[in-house]
């Protein structure tokens, strides 16, 4: 069974840089660090075979297996072909590190020459085999080192393991990275991975099997994601056997379902999956996000804006139906109501402009343009959200009407300041020139020009700098800076 949220899509205008960096880091470690594992296995195998260690260890291993794992012992005993049995035994013995420890109990204190040879050959083999990345960097509960809690998060057991984890890292990471501050995101990712490893180790204290993979940390991202949306109903994709589909549910309702799935796997399936690591990551991630109160509140506000955006879109579809029926006056009334209800959304204002631009001589048309520009230059306005709409409105307005009363001196100066503050110097220069022609406030204009002229001078744009300097010189005789207020 698989349940994956499909509520949102990546916003490539704000690419998830940290998430992509984590993905590339995991891939690079797998290729350039773990890429030598195959050669290590081959050398270990050749050493084990050349030293004829199976001759020494066949019977001790079968005795050990009969006591510790009767089912496996039975399977091996039922292999009639001796060569086949030897091949299976060799691979099992080579990577059974619990048997390493068992062997030490079999060697006598005063060893004979044959036992000494066995001990020496075994130590050489183990040194070579232990060069595997999973043994050096993986978290082995029975002999855990602090650093392996971290390094184990960046190791994987194969391409399928790696790619599966990286897909889920991207699915959850791009949303969380947009919500959390960069350092908070990284710290919460690592903290979830550490919590996952700690819980896994607490349930496997004597195990010599190393645990590797980013799935514990990624489970943390999954828990964070559900905790971020909390009781909001979001879309999920599911597969159960050959059946698949999607459904909506409150996000946090899925957390116990995911936890139950991991517990079911632990108790009823024998596999190499670290179920307790997944559980630890899920719980840690959900808890950490609940503590990130400021980020959750910010995200909740963004969701409210998104809901309002979607509501506005639906209402504008109704306006379009009125337009299709040529009910233009009713369409204007309805669009004006949408503008009043959602003044910070440029889309209804754009629609209202399109409805009025067929009558460019009417006073209502000019007043509407002024209202649109006033929204744009307001302190609370979202420049990037409004920029394209205002550029289109201004371009059409200045071409439609020989008189442009909406662009009085004050408005032109406000437009110039807005463009300048948002990294559009050439547009700012255009409107500061127009502000001068249309009688903008001299002192405020001079202040803006004193900021803009050095910018063009530093970039050796002499023609533009000279044009602005000429405007400033013409302003100087009329500039009267506000003086101090004196008490009577």
ABEGO torsion letter per residue (X at the ends): XBBBBAABBBBAABBBAAAAAAAAAAAAAAAAAAAAAAAAAAAAAAAAAAAGAAAAAAAAAAAAAAAABAAAAAAAAABABAAAAAAAAAAAAAABAAAAAAAAAABBABBBAAAAAAAAAAAAAAAAAAABAAAAABBBAAABBAAAAAAAAABBAEAAAAAAAAAAAAAAAAAAAAABBAAAAAAAAAAAAAAAAAAAAAAAAABABBBBEAAAAAAAAAAAAAAAAEABBBBBBBBBEABBEBBBBBAAAAAAAAAAAAAAAAAABBBABBAAAAAAAAAAAAAAAAABAAAAAAAAAAAAAAAAAAAAAAAAAAAAAAAAAGBAAAAAAAAAAAAAABAABAAAAAAAAAAAAABAABAAAAAAAAAAAAAAABAABBAAAAAAAAAAAAAAAAAABABBAABBAAAAAAAAAAAAAAGBAAAAAAAAAAAAAAGBBAAAAAAAAAAAAAAAAAAGBAAAAAAAAAAAAAAAAABBBBBBBBBX
